[in-house]
Amino acid sequence: MSNEPKKKSAFADEWFVIGISLGVTFGIIFDNLGLWLPLGVCIGLVGPAWKKRMNKDNNNSGQGND
């Protein structure tokens, strides 16, 4: 058995970068970086979990009980 730590998916990293980018962009536009940066981080952290849950729900919905 290997004791190597699990690697994070690139998908999660993409969401995090997108969230921070949106947070900084809206923070600069609305001149309130202190509010929008944490909101962007939240989007980046919740995005992969939401996507994973949506995939799980879609996979389970195909298995109907007759």
Secondary structure, 3 states (H helix, E strand, C coil): CCCCCCCCCHHHHHHHHHHHHHHHHHHHHCCCHHHHHHHHHHHHHHHHHHHHHHHHHHHHHCCCCC
